[in-house]
Amino acid sequence: MQFITYLKDGQIQPARLHGNIGIDINQALLHDGFLEKKPILSSLPDLFINDEVYAQVRNSTEKIIARIKLEAGVLFDEGIIFNYPDAKILAPIPMPGKVICIAGNFPAPNKMEKPDFPIVFLKPSSGINGDREPVVIPGNATSVAYEVELALVMAKTGRNLNPSNALSIVAGVTLANDIGDRVLEKRTSQWTSGKMFDTFTPMGPVLFTLDELQGKKLALATRVNDVIVQKGNVADMFFDLAALVSIVSELTTLRPGDVILTGSPKLLDGESAPVVALQPGDTVEVSIEGLGKLTNHVISEG
């Protein structure tokens, strides 16, 4: 299934995506009588924590999908469905508990062999923004660059997981752009200084459950003003998705809504990928084949 988070009457709401139609999950559950004695679901992680709730979300939204062809007008009027292109779409997880980032997970110039462990660092949740929202460059950032990444969203709590069962706690995947200022990253031995600005972690727009990945090639790309500046494939990762969740779960307890950014390709057609400093007025687009694209325009602060 495909899920989104959108703004409805000023309130954050989870929805299922069916083509260009959004299905308001709470409205679908209310229509089915499921929420009479249960709390409203306020976020996408609420869908995945309880297997009964997830099964009911699937069943209730499937009933709505079956009615769309003949009863779309009624469903629109009742607020059960809406036009996805017309809605205000937020990042799937607007305020994750943890944003855990992986570096060194792709071949790079002079680093073509798999390391013993990937590099792990954190970004603040205040850096999250969504599709079509601006990336704001502050005055002290002079060399801001992009990194297309596949992001994993946690569904359940997990600690010390084996690769064989690690993906059982994952709700799904979405697109992310791990933006950072290259100069500020290098002024100390830890590069978080260049990574932690507001708006520097665009994410979304759609959360795809893991079954949706079957048969998809998952080629990654970044375009700046329609010029390709990054290319790669999830298949090129040194550590696959299950291994990453396992490794991170040995370091911290993963909880529903936590996000793991899985790394970014460093080569472009076999050569070192160029670093193009983003400037106000630029448009940066990251894409993953089969999962769509995430587009942000760049503005200056103030």
Secondary structure, 3 states (H helix, E strand, C coil): CEEEEEEECCEEEEEEEECCEEEEHHHHHHHCCCCCCCCCCCCCHHHHCCHHHHHHHHHHHHHHHHHHHHHHHHHHHCCCEEEHHHCEEECCCCCCCCEEEEECCCCECCECCCCCCCEEEEECHHHEECCCCCEEECCCCCCEECCEEEEEEECCCECCCCCCCHHHHEEEEEEEECCEEHHHHCCCCCHHHHCCCCCCEEECCCEECHHHHCCCCCEEEEEECCEEEEEEEHHHCCCCHHHHHHHHHCCCCECCCCEEECCCCCEECCEECCCCCCCCCCEEEEEECCCEEEEEEEEECC
